[in-house]
Amino acid sequence: MSIGFGILLFVIGAILAFALNLTVDWIDLQLVGYILMGAGVVIVIIGIVLLARRRRSVATSQTSIDPATGDRVTRTERSAPDDEVY
């Protein structure tokens, strides 16, 4: 969501900075466009960094019966993405 929002801000900022030929006395729309484009770039970069840092874990569960006692034994292993085998 953050990457899409950053792209949206960038597009709106580019429209304000380059496409509109409108003069408003109390605000500089070109400057607002540049600020929105900068904010969009920052949000896209943060979104990419957070997406790259997201950790995934794999859980493997195995159930067997202990031959000595006859009890059911469940073993669960969790592994980090570095331990994954494809």
Secondary structure as GFF3:
##gff-version 3
##sequence-region A 1 86
A	DSSP	alpha_helix	2	14	.	.	.	ID=ss1
A	DSSP	pi_helix	15	19	.	.	.	ID=ss2
A	DSSP	alpha_helix	29	53	.	.	.	ID=ss3
A	DSSP	beta_strand	58	65	.	.	.	ID=ss4
A	DSSP	beta_strand	72	79	.	.	.	ID=ss5
A	DSSP	three_ten_helix	81	83	.	.	.	ID=ss6
###
